[in-house]
Amino acid sequence: MEQVMTRISVVKAKANFSRLLAEVEAGREVVITRRGAAVAKISSVVATKTPLNLKSIAEFRAGLAPAKSSAADLVRRLRDERY
């Protein structure tokens, strides 16, 4: 699939940023120009498709020492130390 590219000046990009993001989400690339010269390109972010390794997370959690106090107590202590 060929990717369509939009060229737009900095001034127009600032005024139409939401529309440009919609174009990027639709698969286009946007090149922002200043005085006719390209200065930036906006393209979509490709999400990683690696699934979480739940086994390694469970092994990590199992290796942690038990907490000496509750999370609420920890937050209170940190808050009180700050003031």
N, C-alpha and C positions, 0 to 999 in steps of 0.2 A: 504494500500500500504506500503510495507516494504521499509524503507529508506536505501540506500546503503551508506556506509561510506568509505572514502578514508583516509588513514594514510600517512603522509608525513613529512619528517624532516624539521626543520627550514630552513636549507640551501637550500633545494630543493623548499620549499614553496616560499622563497624570489625570486628565479630564475623563478618560474612558477606562479606567483600570478594571472595574467590575466586568465590563464587556470583554476586555482582553482576557481576563481569567476564564470567562465562559468559553472563549475561543480555544484557549489552551486545553480546557477540560474536554473539548470536542475533538482534540487531536491535532490542532494546529500549533505551529511555533510562531512566536511573535518576536520580531527583531526591532529593538528600539534604537532610533537614530538621533544623532545630534549634528545639526548642520549637514545632513545627508550621509554622514559616516556612521556605520553600525557601532554601537557602544555596549549593547547588552542583548541577550536572547532569553526569552522566557519559554520554557518547555515543561511538559508534564513530568511528574515524578513517577517512576516505575516502582510500584510496591514490590517488596521482596516476597517470594512465594515459598520461602523455607518455613515449614511448620515448626512450632515450638517443640523442643525436646523435653517433654514432661518428665521423662525418667530422670534425666540429669538434674532437673529442678528439684524433684523429690529427693534425690540423693544429697543435693546440696543442703536442703532444709533439714534432712535427718541428721546431718553432721553439725548443725548449729547447737550451741549450748542453750539450755532452757533459760528463759528470761528470769531475772531475779525479782522483777516487779512488773506490774501491768503497764501497758502503753499509756494509759491515762495518768498513772503515777509519774511516769517518765516525763510526759508533757508538762504536768504541773511543776515538777522539780526544775525542768529547764526554764519554764516561764518565770518561776520565782527567783531563780538565780540571775535572770536577766534584769530584774527590776530592783 
